[in-house]
Amino acid sequence: MKVLEIGSICVKSRGREAGRKCVIVDIVDENNVLVTGPKSLTGVRRRKVNIRHIEPIGKKVNVQKGASDEEVLKAIKESGLEDFMREKVLLAQR
């Protein structure tokens, strides 16, 4: 089982935003989480995603549950991870 918690930085592995990084802002249930890029930084808009469609990368930012995009962006800047978040990840084809 993956360790997914609020503030965890993940890479989307499926869908149109695959390869982009996002931050978990809420845990919806055992299968879904609410993520945001935020869109202005990474291109990932706030949305509910299945946990099978994201991969945690072991980094975390300090945000509260349900944090706004502005709060997430501020936390990313404070952590010095802006450039890291902008980088796309190349995913292996399945």
TATAHU-V606141 format. One record per run of one state. SS is the DSSP state (H for helix, E for strand, L for the rest). FROM is the first residue (numbers start at 1). TO is the last residue. If there is no record, write none. Layout:
SS_FROM_TO ; SS_FROM_TO
//
This chain:
L_1_7 ; E_8_12 ; L_13_20 ; E_21_27 ; L_28_31 ; E_32_36 ; L_37_38 ; H_39_42 ; L_43_46 ; E_47_50 ; H_51_53 ; E_54_60 ; L_61_68 ; H_69_79 ; L_80_81 ; H_82_86 ; L_87_94
//
